[in-house]
Amino acid sequence: MASQISYLSQVATNQQHEGSSYAARNKAQQSKEVISHLSTQVGDMLQTCTQASFPR
């Protein structure tokens, strides 16, 4: 119960607490996923362009 009171005190006084970084971590994770997806798309486009320029 003491840990819950401590947590609520931190949240109520706008101090840093464990949950305060959730939004930033979530945004960073989403950004990494977008970058990964874009990287895959660019790689696919590069492969398509290369094949079109140098047909086998």
Secondary structure, DSSP 8 states (H G I E B T S, - for coil): -HHHHHHHHHHHTT---GGGGHHHHHHHHHHHHHHHHHHHHHHHHHHHHHHHHS--
